Amino acid sequence: MMVEFRIVPLFGILLLNIAGLATAPASEGLTIRIGAEDSKNARVTVGDLVVVKLPVQLGTGYSWTITRLPKNVLLVGKSLETPGAIQPGGMEYEVFKMKIEKPISEYVLFSLVQPFEIEQKPVRTVRLNLTVSVS
């Protein structure tokens, strides 16, 4: 029996302050928390760290994966965040950290899937539209 592994790139959730559009200095980075929306816009600078937090209930077998990552966007980390005390069936966040190498106007696509179901369509997708400038 052959087991296929999917590379799960950065996912994240960003809470943007102004109608889904925000900026932040490179030293602080930008954190985007995704809720019920299907897309977010982010305006960042080359070298910025972009942290995306996506809600997930891991006990269901579903997890987030990056299904489209532009070549000038590097996935530099992925982790799990549990707000407050751990509760069975409670909400957690998959956190994706990305670094932007060059000015681009591109998007990253996140998909909520069951990784062991190879042919299954995602139950949800989220698009992060990036506008990256030099300064």
C-alpha positions in Angstrom: 0.0 0.0 0.0 1.4 3.3 -1.0 0.7 6.4 1.1 0.8 9.8 -0.5 1.8 12.8 1.5 0.8 16.3 0.6 3.1 19.2 1.4 1.0 21.5 3.5 2.3 25.0 3.0 1.5 28.1 5.0 -2.0 28.8 6.0 -3.1 31.4 8.2 -5.8 33.7 9.3 -5.5 37.4 9.1 -7.7 40.0 10.8 -7.4 43.1 8.7 -8.2 46.5 10.2 -9.6 48.3 7.3 -12.1 46.4 5.1 -9.7 43.5 4.6 -6.7 45.6 3.6 -3.8 46.3 5.8 -0.1 47.2 5.8 2.7 46.6 8.3 6.4 47.2 8.6 8.8 44.4 7.8 10.0 44.1 11.3 6.5 43.4 12.7 5.0 41.5 9.8 1.3 41.3 9.0 -1.1 38.9 10.7 -4.3 38.0 8.9 -7.0 36.1 10.6 -9.5 34.4 8.3 -13.1 34.0 9.5 -16.1 33.2 7.3 -14.8 35.2 4.3 -13.6 33.5 1.2 -10.9 36.1 0.3 -8.7 38.8 1.9 -6.5 41.5 0.5 -3.1 42.3 1.9 -0.7 45.1 1.0 2.8 44.4 2.1 6.5 45.3 1.4 9.2 43.0 0.1 10.8 41.1 3.0 7.7 41.3 5.2 6.6 38.3 7.1 2.9 37.4 6.4 1.2 35.3 9.0 -2.1 33.7 8.0 -4.4 32.1 10.6 -7.2 29.8 9.4 -9.8 28.2 11.7 -10.0 24.4 11.9 -11.4 21.7 14.1 -8.7 19.1 13.8 -10.7 16.2 15.3 -12.8 16.2 12.1 -9.8 15.0 9.9 -9.8 18.3 8.0 -6.8 20.5 7.7 -5.7 23.5 5.6 -3.2 23.1 2.8 -1.8 25.6 0.3 -2.9 24.7 -3.2 -1.4 27.7 -4.9 1.8 29.5 -3.8 3.5 32.0 -6.1 7.2 31.4 -6.7 8.3 34.6 -5.0 6.4 33.7 -1.8 8.3 31.4 0.6 6.6 29.3 3.2 8.8 29.6 6.2 6.6 27.9 8.8 3.4 26.2 9.8 2.1 25.6 13.2 -1.1 25.0 15.2 -2.5 27.6 17.7 -5.1 26.7 20.3 -6.7 29.8 21.9 -7.4 29.3 25.6 -7.9 25.9 27.2 -8.0 22.9 25.0 -11.6 21.6 24.6 -12.8 18.6 22.6 -14.2 19.9 19.4 -13.0 23.4 20.1 -11.7 25.7 17.5 -8.0 25.9 16.7 -6.0 27.8 14.1 -3.6 26.5 11.5 -0.9 29.2 11.2 1.1 29.7 8.0 4.1 32.0 7.8 5.3 33.4 4.5 8.1 35.7 3.4 7.8 37.8 0.3 10.9 38.0 -1.9 10.0 40.3 -4.7 7.3 42.9 -5.7 4.3 41.0 -7.0 0.5 41.2 -7.4 -0.5 37.6 -6.9 -2.6 35.3 -4.7 -2.1 32.4 -2.4 -4.9 29.8 -2.3 -5.7 27.7 0.8 -7.9 24.7 0.7 -9.6 22.8 3.6 -9.3 19.1 2.9 -9.0 15.7 4.4 -5.4 14.9 3.5 -6.0 11.2 3.3 -8.8 11.7 0.7 -6.7 12.1 -2.5 -9.5 12.8 -5.0 -11.8 14.8 -2.7 -12.6 18.4 -3.6 -11.9 21.0 -0.8 -14.9 21.8 1.4 -13.7 25.4 1.5 -11.1 27.6 -0.2 -9.7 30.9 0.9 -7.8 33.3 -1.5 -5.3 35.7 -0.1 -4.6 38.5 -2.6 -1.2 40.0 -2.2 0.1 43.3 -3.4 3.8 43.6 -2.6 5.8 46.8 -3.2 9.4 47.6 -2.7 8.7 50.1 0.1 
